[in-house]
Amino acid sequence: MTPKQHPNWGDSDHAEQHYLVEPRHLAGGGDLRHVTEFLRASGWTDRSTTGGPLVFDRSDHLARVVYDPNGRPGGWHIQGQPTATEPGWQVTFTRQTPVEIVAGFTDALTRERSAHAPNPWAPLQQQHWQTERSQHFTAVSPDRNAWLQFHQTGPGQAHWWAGARTEHGRTWDAVFSATTPMHLIEHFSMALADPQPVMRPRGHVPPSKRIRTTSVSVRPSELGAWQQARITAARAATWARHSWATARPRTRKPDTARPYATAGGAARSRC
């Protein structure tokens, strides 16, 4: 990202007032580029059109991320295509979902799937969210203003639902189809439960008595460096994956004339 791509970056590097906002689930939407520039740096194809929604496709065409403020509901729409082993899935985040929480989900789409068994509830419990068992299984934040719920009304009628509210009412919602891969929901819950505050510029802090703010002075060059570090990390991870895929040995088909031709390890599976 160049200075021209950020409205606050320029020749002047005077400190500007920003706020650290906590809890992050009440911080408001934030800068969309926190999500989209990471996807771009991870090798996703930008298919956005002028005046239309933001659209990014993964290189294997198995996942698409769309931001459409005019959709129903307006906000993020993420879709996974069915494969030979997994069904298709879809997720929506409404417009005021903090981008840092959305990125918990979308960043995970750019990485290899971990071998460990995913547990979306574990990150919440580690941050002292309370779990409640009734008709649905729910985890509620310590301030009681955010939640993650596995919502099931009958056989084949289930979805994951998350959201947050202030004294003014509901601020955002996230809905995951029941077929959404569990490791992606786990990464979302990690971002949701993260106790670290997030930064918002002056004029972009939600009007709520339920948030805590800390005023900080930040130079545009510092903001640029922090964003660039995130982009650089995405590019490095993408380069490492592509280098490994190119360098790894290929297994050969059985050869009756040379039975030793198939000796060696099997190719590593990829998500």
Steps between C-alpha positions, in 0.01 A plus 500: 500500500635842406436831680260601222276205587443623854319830550703584811842431350686780331802724515400624843577268788344691787355293782123458487258401773378141503335285763564153628155349544403206719330263501567450133156353431352848558761696302302546177585392147844650437706520179399238240857483374600315815323205334534568129870594486589182686305294245671683215844441654409133544452458128123535476360648180324835528191484277342821630347742252469877524190590695428137582570276798851392599560146373802278568547141377748247634739361239335155505155662456367311804437812710371850429486806728259782412433830675172655387362778722178502298426129521246328722643500753760761409854402590727201444384193308740207491442178313677167476443272201421131552781252441519122472536475879319806640167674433472864405454763769426869546555769761374856543634783717293818519667836431596597855680175576853612598741426216746344745236237583409445134871458427520222756281303258629623164870477595442132580380447142851586380683245719554127519248324721649389832509130580347548846129442559332844502295619797328839452409518870853463637629855418189649662528291815868594531392866514236425765195505278210321669347201327129434531316182408130521423321440174812643336864500610622857561818674616457855637774759552588617852327835433189312373506707179624237251425135435561193285219249473442168328135545410298188418124499457458152356664224294694659216415850629809632666745787469761688700406851608713772657444865573533794734284775645528829688244700695373619160419149378658241272820622332597205281417140418691210347327188369686183395331213318512169685744368238759774558833328579553492875860620483381823337245558775773434755719771344202736509442427869869562572472847345169562676643414842835677455531744794729739312340837417472618140578844362250741351562856371330798656141521386467124453447389860145371563292707744463253783554508874593131487836555332828618647730725302860611534610803301828458311696718257606311189697618198379395154838335441443281806158393375655422163777294657254293705284430197805421289621248758172312467521506120864388505410207724227394257736520203769303682255225595370483143853481359589223747196293402566539130870421542419186696243389242751553219793333673327197651570169322223358285389141549513290186241257373575130551741362243493124448844508342649696793315410821721733707363801313225563756720481807493802731248705694156582373424856396379719785131580491389862465184671611 
